[in-house]
Amino acid sequence: MQRERKKHEHGVPEGYIGIAELRGILHKSRTTIWKMIYDGRLPRPLRDGKRKILDRKDMIRWIHHAKFTR
């Protein structure tokens, strides 16, 4: 039997962020975020049911190293 993960306020599992939260952090549109993912400027998201999520630690590393800018 699977153990349910804790979820934070947006319903995303603890330790992950959703696309909407990432948009707020980067101040980019949804379309721009997806272009950045397809271009390899952001890591590929994981699936949590229908939702796409990203590992919070990976995103902090990417932002810190400014890999998302061009």
mmCIF file as Biopython writes it, N, C-alpha, C and O atoms, coordinates in Angstrom:
data_model
#
loop_
_atom_site.group_PDB
_atom_site.id
_atom_site.type_symbol
_atom_site.label_atom_id
_atom_site.label_alt_id
_atom_site.label_comp_id
_atom_site.label_asym_id
_atom_site.label_entity_id
_atom_site.label_seq_id
_atom_site.pdbx_PDB_ins_code
_atom_site.Cartn_x
_atom_site.Cartn_y
_atom_site.Cartn_z
_atom_site.occupancy
_atom_site.B_iso_or_equiv
_atom_site.auth_seq_id
_atom_site.auth_asym_id
_atom_site.pdbx_PDB_model_num
ATOM 1   N N  . MET A ? 1  ? 0.838  -1.184 0.000   1.0 0.0 1  A 1 
ATOM 2   C CA . MET A ? 1  ? 0.000  0.000  0.000   1.0 0.0 1  A 1 
ATOM 3   C C  . MET A ? 1  ? 0.884  1.249  0.000   1.0 0.0 1  A 1 
ATOM 4   O O  . MET A ? 1  ? 1.853  1.334  0.754   1.0 0.0 1  A 1 
ATOM 5   N N  . GLN A ? 2  ? 0.542  2.208  -0.847  1.0 0.0 2  A 1 
ATOM 6   C CA . GLN A ? 2  ? 1.336  3.434  -0.932  1.0 0.0 2  A 1 
ATOM 7   C C  . GLN A ? 2  ? 0.980  4.385  0.191   1.0 0.0 2  A 1 
ATOM 8   O O  . GLN A ? 2  ? -0.178 4.509  0.591   1.0 0.0 2  A 1 
ATOM 9   N N  . ARG A ? 3  ? 2.008  5.054  0.688   1.0 0.0 3  A 1 
ATOM 10  C CA . ARG A ? 3  ? 1.817  6.061  1.713   1.0 0.0 3  A 1 
ATOM 11  C C  . ARG A ? 3  ? 1.572  7.396  1.024   1.0 0.0 3  A 1 
ATOM 12  O O  . ARG A ? 3  ? 2.301  7.747  0.095   1.0 0.0 3  A 1 
ATOM 13  N N  . GLU A ? 4  ? 0.568  8.144  1.455   1.0 0.0 4  A 1 
ATOM 14  C CA . GLU A ? 4  ? 0.280  9.441  0.841   1.0 0.0 4  A 1 
ATOM 15  C C  . GLU A ? 4  ? 1.294  10.472 1.314   1.0 0.0 4  A 1 
ATOM 16  O O  . GLU A ? 4  ? 1.601  10.569 2.502   1.0 0.0 4  A 1 
ATOM 17  N N  . ARG A ? 5  ? 1.812  11.249 0.348   1.0 0.0 5  A 1 
ATOM 18  C CA . ARG A ? 5  ? 2.778  12.298 0.668   1.0 0.0 5  A 1 
ATOM 19  C C  . ARG A ? 5  ? 2.053  13.507 1.224   1.0 0.0 5  A 1 
ATOM 20  O O  . ARG A ? 5  ? 0.902  13.778 0.883   1.0 0.0 5  A 1 
ATOM 21  N N  . LYS A ? 6  ? 2.758  14.235 2.096   1.0 0.0 6  A 1 
ATOM 22  C CA . LYS A ? 6  ? 2.208  15.487 2.595   1.0 0.0 6  A 1 
ATOM 23  C C  . LYS A ? 6  ? 2.109  16.457 1.438   1.0 0.0 6  A 1 
ATOM 24  O O  . LYS A ? 6  ? 2.964  16.468 0.552   1.0 0.0 6  A 1 
ATOM 25  N N  . LYS A ? 7  ? 1.072  17.270 1.444   1.0 0.0 7  A 1 
ATOM 26  C CA . LYS A ? 7  ? 0.898  18.258 0.388   1.0 0.0 7  A 1 
ATOM 27  C C  . LYS A ? 7  ? 0.857  19.634 1.017   1.0 0.0 7  A 1 
ATOM 28  O O  . LYS A ? 7  ? 0.310  19.814 2.105   1.0 0.0 7  A 1 
ATOM 29  N N  . HIS A ? 8  ? 1.445  20.621 0.320   1.0 0.0 8  A 1 
ATOM 30  C CA . HIS A ? 8  ? 1.371  21.976 0.853   1.0 0.0 8  A 1 
ATOM 31  C C  . HIS A ? 8  ? 0.171  22.698 0.258   1.0 0.0 8  A 1 
ATOM 32  O O  . HIS A ? 8  ? -0.624 22.085 -0.453  1.0 0.0 8  A 1 
ATOM 33  N N  . GLU A ? 9  ? 0.029  23.961 0.529   1.0 0.0 9  A 1 
ATOM 34  C CA . GLU A ? 9  ? -1.185 24.718 0.248   1.0 0.0 9  A 1 
ATOM 35  C C  . GLU A ? 9  ? -1.753 24.608 -1.163  1.0 0.0 9  A 1 
ATOM 36  O O  . GLU A ? 9  ? -2.967 24.725 -1.332  1.0 0.0 9  A 1 
ATOM 37  N N  . HIS A ? 10 ? -0.924 24.386 -2.183  1.0 0.0 10 A 1 
ATOM 38  C CA . HIS A ? 10 ? -1.428 24.311 -3.556  1.0 0.0 10 A 1 
ATOM 39  C C  . HIS A ? 10 ? -1.743 22.876 -3.963  1.0 0.0 10 A 1 
ATOM 40  O O  . HIS A ? 10 ? -2.046 22.627 -5.131  1.0 0.0 10 A 1 
ATOM 41  N N  . GLY A ? 11 ? -1.681 21.933 -3.039  1.0 0.0 11 A 1 
ATOM 42  C CA . GLY A ? 11 ? -1.969 20.542 -3.341  1.0 0.0 11 A 1 
ATOM 43  C C  . GLY A ? 11 ? -0.807 19.807 -3.976  1.0 0.0 11 A 1 
ATOM 44  O O  . GLY A ? 11 ? -0.964 18.678 -4.440  1.0 0.0 11 A 1 
ATOM 45  N N  . VAL A ? 12 ? 0.364  20.437 -4.002  1.0 0.0 12 A 1 
ATOM 46  C CA . VAL A ? 12 ? 1.566  19.840 -4.584  1.0 0.0 12 A 1 
ATOM 47  C C  . VAL A ? 12 ? 2.305  19.101 -3.472  1.0 0.0 12 A 1 
ATOM 48  O O  . VAL A ? 12 ? 2.392  19.615 -2.357  1.0 0.0 12 A 1 
ATOM 49  N N  . PRO A ? 13 ? 2.843  17.903 -3.743  1.0 0.0 13 A 1 
ATOM 50  C CA . PRO A ? 13 ? 3.584  17.171 -2.704  1.0 0.0 13 A 1 
ATOM 51  C C  . PRO A ? 13 ? 4.723  18.006 -2.120  1.0 0.0 13 A 1 
ATOM 52  O O  . PRO A ? 13 ? 5.340  18.819 -2.809  1.0 0.0 13 A 1 
ATOM 53  N N  . GLU A ? 14 ? 4.979  17.785 -0.857  1.0 0.0 14 A 1 
ATOM 54  C CA . GLU A ? 14 ? 6.058  18.492 -0.161  1.0 0.0 14 A 1 
ATOM 55  C C  . GLU A ? 14 ? 7.386  18.237 -0.880  1.0 0.0 14 A 1 
ATOM 56  O O  . GLU A ? 14 ? 7.684  17.105 -1.261  1.0 0.0 14 A 1 
ATOM 57  N N  . GLY A ? 15 ? 8.174  19.291 -1.063  1.0 0.0 15 A 1 
ATOM 58  C CA . GLY A ? 15 ? 9.458  19.169 -1.736  1.0 0.0 15 A 1 
ATOM 59  C C  . GLY A ? 15 ? 9.378  19.440 -3.235  1.0 0.0 15 A 1 
ATOM 60  O O  . GLY A ? 15 ? 10.389 19.376 -3.934  1.0 0.0 15 A 1 
ATOM 61  N N  . TYR A ? 16 ? 8.199  19.739 -3.723  1.0 0.0 16 A 1 
ATOM 62  C CA . TYR A ? 16 ? 7.988  20.012 -5.145  1.0 0.0 16 A 1 
ATOM 63  C C  . TYR A ? 16 ? 7.268  21.339 -5.317  1.0 0.0 16 A 1 
ATOM 64  O O  . TYR A ? 16 ? 6.663  21.849 -4.375  1.0 0.0 16 A 1 
ATOM 65  N N  . ILE A ? 17 ? 7.332  21.900 -6.525  1.0 0.0 17 A 1 
ATOM 66  C CA . ILE A ? 17 ? 6.554  23.085 -6.843  1.0 0.0 17 A 1 
ATOM 67  C C  . ILE A ? 17 ? 5.811  22.844 -8.151  1.0 0.0 17 A 1 
ATOM 68  O O  . ILE A ? 17 ? 6.259  22.083 -9.009  1.0 0.0 17 A 1 
ATOM 69  N N  . GLY A ? 18 ? 4.681  23.499 -8.282  1.0 0.0 18 A 1 
ATOM 70  C CA . GLY A ? 18 ? 3.887  23.390 -9.494  1.0 0.0 18 A 1 
ATOM 71  C C  . GLY A ? 18 ? 4.286  24.478 -10.486 1.0 0.0 18 A 1 
ATOM 72  O O  . GLY A ? 18 ? 5.033  25.399 -10.153 1.0 0.0 18 A 1 
ATOM 73  N N  . ILE A ? 19 ? 3.787  24.358 -11.685 1.0 0.0 19 A 1 
ATOM 74  C CA . ILE A ? 19 ? 4.072  25.339 -12.735 1.0 0.0 19 A 1 
ATOM 75  C C  . ILE A ? 19 ? 3.582  26.730 -12.325 1.0 0.0 19 A 1 
ATOM 76  O O  . ILE A ? 19 ? 4.267  27.725 -12.563 1.0 0.0 19 A 1 
ATOM 77  N N  . ALA A ? 20 ? 2.395  26.798 -11.707 1.0 0.0 20 A 1 
ATOM 78  C CA . ALA A ? 20 ? 1.853  28.102 -11.296 1.0 0.0 20 A 1 
ATOM 79  C C  . ALA A ? 20 ? 2.770  28.793 -10.291 1.0 0.0 20 A 1 
ATOM 80  O O  . ALA A ? 20 ? 3.007  29.997 -10.393 1.0 0.0 20 A 1 
ATOM 81  N N  . GLU A ? 21 ? 3.281  28.047 -9.334  1.0 0.0 21 A 1 
ATOM 82  C CA . GLU A ? 21 ? 4.197  28.622 -8.342  1.0 0.0 21 A 1 
ATOM 83  C C  . GLU A ? 21 ? 5.506  29.052 -9.010  1.0 0.0 21 A 1 
ATOM 84  O O  . GLU A ? 21 ? 6.058  30.101 -8.676  1.0 0.0 21 A 1 
ATOM 85  N N  . LEU A ? 22 ? 5.994  28.253 -9.941  1.0 0.0 22 A 1 
ATOM 86  C CA . LEU A ? 22 ? 7.216  28.594 -10.668 1.0 0.0 22 A 1 
ATOM 87  C C  . LEU A ? 22 ? 7.026  29.882 -11.471 1.0 0.0 22 A 1 
ATOM 88  O O  . LEU A ? 22 ? 7.934  30.710 -11.543 1.0 0.0 22 A 1 
ATOM 89  N N  . ARG A ? 23 ? 5.856  30.049 -12.070 1.0 0.0 23 A 1 
ATOM 90  C CA . ARG A ? 23 ? 5.558  31.284 -12.805 1.0 0.0 23 A 1 
ATOM 91  C C  . ARG A ? 23 ? 5.712  32.487 -11.894 1.0 0.0 23 A 1 
ATOM 92  O O  . ARG A ? 23 ? 6.272  33.504 -12.302 1.0 0.0 23 A 1 
ATOM 93  N N  . GLY A ? 24 ? 5.225  32.385 -10.668 1.0 0.0 24 A 1 
ATOM 94  C CA . GLY A ? 24 ? 5.331  33.480 -9.717  1.0 0.0 24 A 1 
ATOM 95  C C  . GLY A ? 24 ? 6.762  33.770 -9.319  1.0 0.0 24 A 1 
ATOM 96  O O  . GLY A ? 24 ? 7.137  34.929 -9.141  1.0 0.0 24 A 1 
ATOM 97  N N  . ILE A ? 25 ? 7.563  32.729 -9.177  1.0 0.0 25 A 1 
ATOM 98  C CA . ILE A ? 25 ? 8.968  32.886 -8.784  1.0 0.0 25 A 1 
ATOM 99  C C  . ILE A ? 25 ? 9.763  33.551 -9.900  1.0 0.0 25 A 1 
ATOM 100 O O  . ILE A ? 25 ? 10.543 34.469 -9.648  1.0 0.0 25 A 1 
ATOM 101 N N  . LEU A ? 26 ? 9.566  33.087 -11.138 1.0 0.0 26 A 1 
ATOM 102 C CA . LEU A ? 26 ? 10.348 33.591 -12.272 1.0 0.0 26 A 1 
ATOM 103 C C  . LEU A ? 26 ? 9.725  34.803 -12.956 1.0 0.0 26 A 1 
ATOM 104 O O  . LEU A ? 26 ? 10.364 35.450 -13.785 1.0 0.0 26 A 1 
ATOM 105 N N  . HIS A ? 27 ? 8.488  35.106 -12.610 1.0 0.0 27 A 1 
ATOM 106 C CA . HIS A ? 27 ? 7.760  36.218 -13.246 1.0 0.0 27 A 1 
ATOM 107 C C  . HIS A ? 27 ? 7.693  36.032 -14.763 1.0 0.0 27 A 1 
ATOM 108 O O  . HIS A ? 27 ? 7.964  36.952 -15.535 1.0 0.0 27 A 1 
ATOM 109 N N  . LYS A ? 28 ? 7.327  34.822 -15.162 1.0 0.0 28 A 1 
ATOM 110 C CA . LYS A ? 28 ? 7.196  34.474 -16.585 1.0 0.0 28 A 1 
ATOM 111 C C  . LYS A ? 28 ? 5.796  33.931 -16.841 1.0 0.0 28 A 1 
ATOM 112 O O  . LYS A ? 28 ? 5.142  33.439 -15.921 1.0 0.0 28 A 1 
ATOM 113 N N  . SER A ? 29 ? 5.337  34.019 -18.081 1.0 0.0 29 A 1 
ATOM 114 C CA . SER A ? 29 ? 4.024  33.478 -18.439 1.0 0.0 29 A 1 
ATOM 115 C C  . SER A ? 29 ? 4.100  31.948 -18.516 1.0 0.0 29 A 1 
ATOM 116 O O  . SER A ? 29 ? 5.181  31.363 -18.576 1.0 0.0 29 A 1 
ATOM 117 N N  . ARG A ? 30 ? 2.938  31.333 -18.512 1.0 0.0 30 A 1 
ATOM 118 C CA . ARG A ? 30 ? 2.852  29.871 -18.627 1.0 0.0 30 A 1 
ATOM 119 C C  . ARG A ? 30 ? 3.501  29.412 -19.932 1.0 0.0 30 A 1 
ATOM 120 O O  . ARG A ? 30 ? 4.243  28.430 -19.949 1.0 0.0 30 A 1 
ATOM 121 N N  . THR A ? 31 ? 3.221  30.118 -21.012 1.0 0.0 31 A 1 
ATOM 122 C CA . THR A ? 31 ? 3.790  29.777 -22.318 1.0 0.0 31 A 1 
ATOM 123 C C  . THR A ? 31 ? 5.308  29.867 -22.286 1.0 0.0 31 A 1 
ATOM 124 O O  . THR A ? 31 ? 5.989  28.981 -22.803 1.0 0.0 31 A 1 
ATOM 125 N N  . THR A ? 32 ? 5.843  30.918 -21.690 1.0 0.0 32 A 1 
ATOM 126 C CA . THR A ? 32 ? 7.300  31.089 -21.606 1.0 0.0 32 A 1 
ATOM 127 C C  . THR A ? 32 ? 7.925  29.968 -20.776 1.0 0.0 32 A 1 
ATOM 128 O O  . THR A ? 32 ? 8.975  29.438 -21.140 1.0 0.0 32 A 1 
ATOM 129 N N  . ILE A ? 33 ? 7.287  29.606 -19.664 1.0 0.0 33 A 1 
ATOM 130 C CA . ILE A ? 33 ? 7.798  28.506 -18.829 1.0 0.0 33 A 1 
ATOM 131 C C  . ILE A ? 33 ? 7.888  27.233 -19.662 1.0 0.0 33 A 1 
ATOM 132 O O  . ILE A ? 33 ? 8.909  26.547 -19.624 1.0 0.0 33 A 1 
ATOM 133 N N  . TRP A ? 34 ? 6.833  26.901 -20.417 1.0 0.0 34 A 1 
ATOM 134 C CA . TRP A ? 34 ? 6.856  25.681 -21.222 1.0 0.0 34 A 1 
ATOM 135 C C  . TRP A ? 34 ? 7.892  25.759 -22.345 1.0 0.0 34 A 1 
ATOM 136 O O  . TRP A ? 34 ? 8.525  24.752 -22.662 1.0 0.0 34 A 1 
ATOM 137 N N  . LYS A ? 35 ? 8.073  26.918 -22.943 1.0 0.0 35 A 1 
ATOM 138 C CA . LYS A ? 35 ? 9.130  27.069 -23.960 1.0 0.0 35 A 1 
ATOM 139 C C  . LYS A ? 35 ? 10.495 26.819 -23.335 1.0 0.0 35 A 1 
ATOM 140 O O  . LYS A ? 35 ? 11.354 26.174 -23.937 1.0 0.0 35 A 1 
ATOM 141 N N  . MET A ? 36 ? 10.689 27.330 -22.133 1.0 0.0 36 A 1 
ATOM 142 C CA . MET A ? 36 ? 11.966 27.139 -21.430 1.0 0.0 36 A 1 
ATOM 143 C C  . MET A ? 36 ? 12.202 25.667 -21.108 1.0 0.0 36 A 1 
ATOM 144 O O  . MET A ? 36 ? 13.339 25.197 -21.155 1.0 0.0 36 A 1 
ATOM 145 N N  . ILE A ? 37 ? 11.138 24.938 -20.783 1.0 0.0 37 A 1 
ATOM 146 C CA . ILE A ? 37 ? 11.257 23.500 -20.514 1.0 0.0 37 A 1 
ATOM 147 C C  . ILE A ? 37 ? 11.627 22.771 -21.800 1.0 0.0 37 A 1 
ATOM 148 O O  . ILE A ? 37 ? 12.542 21.948 -21.799 1.0 0.0 37 A 1 
ATOM 149 N N  . TYR A ? 38 ? 10.929 23.061 -22.899 1.0 0.0 38 A 1 
ATOM 150 C CA . TYR A ? 38 ? 11.210 22.397 -24.170 1.0 0.0 38 A 1 
ATOM 151 C C  . TYR A ? 38 ? 12.591 22.751 -24.718 1.0 0.0 38 A 1 
ATOM 152 O O  . TYR A ? 38 ? 13.223 21.924 -25.375 1.0 0.0 38 A 1 
ATOM 153 N N  . ASP A ? 39 ? 13.069 23.975 -24.455 1.0 0.0 39 A 1 
ATOM 154 C CA . ASP A ? 39 ? 14.397 24.406 -24.897 1.0 0.0 39 A 1 
ATOM 155 C C  . ASP A ? 39 ? 15.521 23.846 -24.029 1.0 0.0 39 A 1 
ATOM 156 O O  . ASP A ? 39 ? 16.693 23.960 -24.387 1.0 0.0 39 A 1 
ATOM 157 N N  . GLY A ? 40 ? 15.177 23.243 -22.894 1.0 0.0 40 A 1 
ATOM 158 C CA . GLY A ? 40 ? 16.197 22.718 -21.989 1.0 0.0 40 A 1 
ATOM 159 C C  . GLY A ? 40 ? 16.721 23.747 -20.995 1.0 0.0 40 A 1 
ATOM 160 O O  . GLY A ? 40 ? 17.689 23.483 -20.281 1.0 0.0 40 A 1 
ATOM 161 N N  . ARG A ? 41 ? 16.091 24.916 -20.944 1.0 0.0 41 A 1 
ATOM 162 C CA . ARG A ? 41 ? 16.527 25.935 -19.985 1.0 0.0 41 A 1 
ATOM 163 C C  . ARG A ? 41 ? 15.975 25.669 -18.595 1.0 0.0 41 A 1 
ATOM 164 O O  . ARG A ? 41 ? 16.468 26.230 -17.617 1.0 0.0 41 A 1 
ATOM 165 N N  . LEU A ? 42 ? 14.965 24.829 -18.495 1.0 0.0 42 A 1 
ATOM 166 C CA . LEU A ? 42 ? 14.411 24.381 -17.221 1.0 0.0 42 A 1 
ATOM 167 C C  . LEU A ? 42 ? 14.326 22.863 -17.267 1.0 0.0 42 A 1 
ATOM 168 O O  . LEU A ? 42 ? 14.178 22.288 -18.345 1.0 0.0 42 A 1 
ATOM 169 N N  . PRO A ? 43 ? 14.418 22.198 -16.107 1.0 0.0 43 A 1 
ATOM 170 C CA . PRO A ? 43 ? 14.312 20.734 -16.102 1.0 0.0 43 A 1 
ATOM 171 C C  . PRO A ? 43 ? 12.906 20.276 -16.456 1.0 0.0 43 A 1 
ATOM 172 O O  . PRO A ? 43 ? 11.934 21.002 -16.248 1.0 0.0 43 A 1 
ATOM 173 N N  . ARG A ? 44 ? 12.807 19.064 -16.993 1.0 0.0 44 A 1 
ATOM 174 C CA . ARG A ? 44 ? 11.508 18.488 -17.349 1.0 0.0 44 A 1 
ATOM 175 C C  . ARG A ? 44 ? 10.716 18.223 -16.074 1.0 0.0 44 A 1 
ATOM 176 O O  . ARG A ? 44 ? 11.273 17.729 -15.093 1.0 0.0 44 A 1 
ATOM 177 N N  . PRO A ? 45 ? 9.427  18.544 -16.075 1.0 0.0 45 A 1 
ATOM 178 C CA . PRO A ? 45 ? 8.603  18.292 -14.890 1.0 0.0 45 A 1 
ATOM 179 C C  . PRO A ? 45 ? 8.234  16.822 -14.757 1.0 0.0 45 A 1 
ATOM 180 O O  . PRO A ? 45 ? 8.298  16.060 -15.721 1.0 0.0 45 A 1 
ATOM 181 N N  . LEU A ? 46 ? 7.853  16.445 -13.561 1.0 0.0 46 A 1 
ATOM 182 C CA . LEU A ? 46 ? 7.361  15.107 -13.264 1.0 0.0 46 A 1 
ATOM 183 C C  . LEU A ? 46 ? 5.841  15.166 -13.261 1.0 0.0 46 A 1 
ATOM 184 O O  . LEU A ? 46 ? 5.258  16.250 -13.226 1.0 0.0 46 A 1 
ATOM 185 N N  . ARG A ? 47 ? 5.201  14.005 -13.297 1.0 0.0 47 A 1 
ATOM 186 C CA . ARG A ? 47 ? 3.736  13.956 -13.247 1.0 0.0 47 A 1 
ATOM 187 C C  . ARG A ? 47 ? 3.277  13.571 -11.851 1.0 0.0 47 A 1 
ATOM 188 O O  . ARG A ? 47 ? 3.840  12.673 -11.225 1.0 0.0 47 A 1 
ATOM 189 N N  . ASP A ? 48 ? 2.256  14.256 -11.373 1.0 0.0 48 A 1 
ATOM 190 C CA . ASP A ? 48 ? 1.570  13.903 -10.133 1.0 0.0 48 A 1 
ATOM 191 C C  . ASP A ? 48 ? 0.088  13.862 -10.497 1.0 0.0 48 A 1 
ATOM 192 O O  . ASP A ? 48 ? -0.637 14.840 -10.316 1.0 0.0 48 A 1 
ATOM 193 N N  . GLY A ? 49 ? -0.345 12.727 -11.008 1.0 0.0 49 A 1 
ATOM 194 C CA . GLY A ? 49 ? -1.687 12.636 -11.561 1.0 0.0 49 A 1 
ATOM 195 C C  . GLY A ? 49 ? -1.717 13.444 -12.848 1.0 0.0 49 A 1 
ATOM 196 O O  . GLY A ? 49 ? -0.929 13.189 -13.758 1.0 0.0 49 A 1 
ATOM 197 N N  . LYS A ? 50 ? -2.615 14.412 -12.932 1.0 0.0 50 A 1 
ATOM 198 C CA . LYS A ? 50 ? -2.686 15.282 -14.106 1.0 0.0 50 A 1 
ATOM 199 C C  . LYS A ? 50 ? -1.761 16.477 -13.991 1.0 0.0 50 A 1 
ATOM 200 O O  . LYS A ? 50 ? -1.465 17.134 -14.989 1.0 0.0 50 A 1 
ATOM 201 N N  . ARG A ? 51 ? -1.303 16.763 -12.786 1.0 0.0 51 A 1 
ATOM 202 C CA . ARG A ? 51 ? -0.480 17.934 -12.514 1.0 0.0 51 A 1 
ATOM 203 C C  . ARG A ? 51 ? 0.990  17.690 -12.876 1.0 0.0 51 A 1 
ATOM 204 O O  . ARG A ? 51 ? 1.497  16.578 -12.726 1.0 0.0 51 A 1 
ATOM 205 N N  . LYS A ? 52 ? 1.663  18.735 -13.349 1.0 0.0 52 A 1 
ATOM 206 C CA . LYS A ? 52 ? 3.101  18.687 -13.618 1.0 0.0 52 A 1 
ATOM 207 C C  . LYS A ? 52 ? 3.803  19.384 -12.466 1.0 0.0 52 A 1 
ATOM 208 O O  . LYS A ? 52 ? 3.442  20.502 -12.101 1.0 0.0 52 A 1 
ATOM 209 N N  . ILE A ? 53 ? 4.804  18.730 -11.893 1.0 0.0 53 A 1 
ATOM 210 C CA . ILE A ? 53 ? 5.519  19.283 -10.747 1.0 0.0 53 A 1 
ATOM 211 C C  . ILE A ? 53 ? 7.016  19.218 -10.992 1.0 0.0 53 A 1 
ATOM 212 O O  . ILE A ? 53 ? 7.496  18.419 -11.796 1.0 0.0 53 A 1 
ATOM 213 N N  . LEU A ? 54 ? 7.743  20.071 -10.287 1.0 0.0 54 A 1 
ATOM 214 C CA . LEU A ? 54 ? 9.199  20.120 -10.388 1.0 0.0 54 A 1 
ATOM 215 C C  . LEU A ? 54 ? 9.796  19.986 -8.991  1.0 0.0 54 A 1 
ATOM 216 O O  . LEU A ? 54 ? 9.235  20.481 -8.013  1.0 0.0 54 A 1 
ATOM 217 N N  . ASP A ? 55 ? 10.924 19.321 -8.912  1.0 0.0 55 A 1 
ATOM 218 C CA . ASP A ? 55 ? 11.616 19.165 -7.643  1.0 0.0 55 A 1 
ATOM 219 C C  . ASP A ? 55 ? 12.114 20.528 -7.166  1.0 0.0 55 A 1 
ATOM 220 O O  . ASP A ? 55 ? 12.835 21.216 -7.889  1.0 0.0 55 A 1 
ATOM 221 N N  . ARG A ? 56 ? 11.734 20.915 -5.962  1.0 0.0 56 A 1 
ATOM 222 C CA . ARG A ? 56 ? 12.089 22.233 -5.418  1.0 0.0 56 A 1 
ATOM 223 C C  . ARG A ? 56 ? 13.613 22.420 -5.345  1.0 0.0 56 A 1 
ATOM 224 O O  . ARG A ? 56 ? 14.118 23.491 -5.680  1.0 0.0 56 A 1 
ATOM 225 N N  . LYS A ? 57 ? 14.343 21.389 -4.913  1.0 0.0 57 A 1 
ATOM 226 C CA . LYS A ? 57 ? 15.812 21.502 -4.808  1.0 0.0 57 A 1 
ATOM 227 C C  . LYS A ? 57 ? 16.441 21.723 -6.179  1.0 0.0 57 A 1 
ATOM 228 O O  . LYS A ? 57 ? 17.352 22.538 -6.319  1.0 0.0 57 A 1 
ATOM 229 N N  . ASP A ? 58 ? 15.961 21.002 -7.191  1.0 0.0 58 A 1 
ATOM 230 C CA . ASP A ? 58 ? 16.481 21.193 -8.553  1.0 0.0 58 A 1 
ATOM 231 C C  . ASP A ? 58 ? 16.237 22.612 -9.032  1.0 0.0 58 A 1 
ATOM 232 O O  . ASP A ? 58 ? 17.111 23.226 -9.643  1.0 0.0 58 A 1 
ATOM 233 N N  . MET A ? 59 ? 15.046 23.134 -8.754  1.0 0.0 59 A 1 
ATOM 234 C CA . MET A ? 59 ? 14.716 24.484 -9.207  1.0 0.0 59 A 1 
ATOM 235 C C  . MET A ? 59 ? 15.578 25.530 -8.508  1.0 0.0 59 A 1 
ATOM 236 O O  . MET A ? 59 ? 16.004 26.499 -9.136  1.0 0.0 59 A 1 
ATOM 237 N N  . ILE A ? 60 ? 15.838 25.348 -7.228  1.0 0.0 60 A 1 
ATOM 238 C CA . ILE A ? 60 ? 16.702 26.285 -6.500  1.0 0.0 60 A 1 
ATOM 239 C C  . ILE A ? 60 ? 18.087 26.279 -7.128  1.0 0.0 60 A 1 
ATOM 240 O O  . ILE A ? 60 ? 18.690 27.333 -7.324  1.0 0.0 60 A 1 
ATOM 241 N N  . ARG A ? 61 ? 18.591 25.084 -7.444  1.0 0.0 61 A 1 
ATOM 242 C CA . ARG A ? 61 ? 19.909 24.980 -8.103  1.0 0.0 61 A 1 
ATOM 243 C C  . ARG A ? 61 ? 19.904 25.671 -9.456  1.0 0.0 61 A 1 
ATOM 244 O O  . ARG A ? 61 ? 20.834 26.413 -9.769  1.0 0.0 61 A 1 
ATOM 245 N N  . TRP A ? 62 ? 18.883 25.444 -10.260 1.0 0.0 62 A 1 
ATOM 246 C CA . TRP A ? 62 ? 18.794 26.055 -11.590 1.0 0.0 62 A 1 
ATOM 247 C C  . TRP A ? 62 ? 18.721 27.566 -11.484 1.0 0.0 62 A 1 
ATOM 248 O O  . TRP A ? 62 ? 19.394 28.279 -12.228 1.0 0.0 62 A 1 
ATOM 249 N N  . ILE A ? 63 ? 17.910 28.055 -10.565 1.0 0.0 63 A 1 
ATOM 250 C CA . ILE A ? 63 ? 17.779 29.500 -10.398 1.0 0.0 63 A 1 
ATOM 251 C C  . ILE A ? 63 ? 19.091 30.094 -9.905  1.0 0.0 63 A 1 
ATOM 252 O O  . ILE A ? 63 ? 19.520 31.143 -10.386 1.0 0.0 63 A 1 
ATOM 253 N N  . HIS A ? 64 ? 19.725 29.429 -8.952  1.0 0.0 64 A 1 
ATOM 254 C CA . HIS A ? 64 ? 20.993 29.908 -8.408  1.0 0.0 64 A 1 
ATOM 255 C C  . HIS A ? 64 ? 22.068 30.022 -9.489  1.0 0.0 64 A 1 
ATOM 256 O O  . HIS A ? 64 ? 22.860 30.965 -9.487  1.0 0.0 64 A 1 
ATOM 257 N N  . HIS A ? 65 ? 22.091 29.075 -10.395 1.0 0.0 65 A 1 
ATOM 258 C CA . HIS A ? 65 ? 23.098 29.060 -11.455 1.0 0.0 65 A 1 
ATOM 259 C C  . HIS A ? 65 ? 22.621 29.774 -12.719 1.0 0.0 65 A 1 
ATOM 260 O O  . HIS A ? 65 ? 23.334 29.809 -13.722 1.0 0.0 65 A 1 
ATOM 261 N N  . ALA A ? 66 ? 21.415 30.342 -12.670 1.0 0.0 66 A 1 
ATOM 262 C CA . ALA A ? 66 ? 20.848 31.134 -13.779 1.0 0.0 66 A 1 
ATOM 263 C C  . ALA A ? 66 ? 20.833 30.367 -15.100 1.0 0.0 66 A 1 
ATOM 264 O O  . ALA A ? 66 ? 21.082 30.939 -16.161 1.0 0.0 66 A 1 
ATOM 265 N N  . LYS A ? 67 ? 20.540 29.077 -15.027 1.0 0.0 67 A 1 
ATOM 266 C CA . LYS A ? 67 ? 20.473 28.271 -16.246 1.0 0.0 67 A 1 
ATOM 267 C C  . LYS A ? 67 ? 19.217 28.553 -17.049 1.0 0.0 67 A 1 
ATOM 268 O O  . LYS A ? 67 ? 19.114 28.121 -18.198 1.0 0.0 67 A 1 
ATOM 269 N N  . PHE A ? 68 ? 18.265 29.264 -16.475 1.0 0.0 68 A 1 
ATOM 270 C CA . PHE A ? 68 ? 17.007 29.507 -17.165 1.0 0.0 68 A 1 
ATOM 271 C C  . PHE A ? 68 ? 17.045 30.758 -18.021 1.0 0.0 68 A 1 
ATOM 272 O O  . PHE A ? 68 ? 16.084 31.021 -18.744 1.0 0.0 68 A 1 
ATOM 273 N N  . THR A ? 69 ? 18.101 31.533 -17.970 1.0 0.0 69 A 1 
ATOM 274 C CA . THR A ? 69 ? 18.157 32.779 -18.748 1.0 0.0 69 A 1 
ATOM 275 C C  . THR A ? 69 ? 18.935 32.570 -20.043 1.0 0.0 69 A 1 
ATOM 276 O O  . THR A ? 69 ? 19.782 31.684 -20.152 1.0 0.0 69 A 1 
ATOM 277 N N  . ARG A ? 70 ? 18.617 33.417 -21.018 1.0 0.0 70 A 1 
ATOM 278 C CA . ARG A ? 70 ? 19.344 33.420 -22.294 1.0 0.0 70 A 1 
ATOM 279 C C  . ARG A ? 70 ? 19.425 34.813 -22.795 1.0 0.0 70 A 1 
ATOM 280 O O  . ARG A ? 70 ? 19.996 35.054 -23.859 1.0 0.0 70 A 1 
#
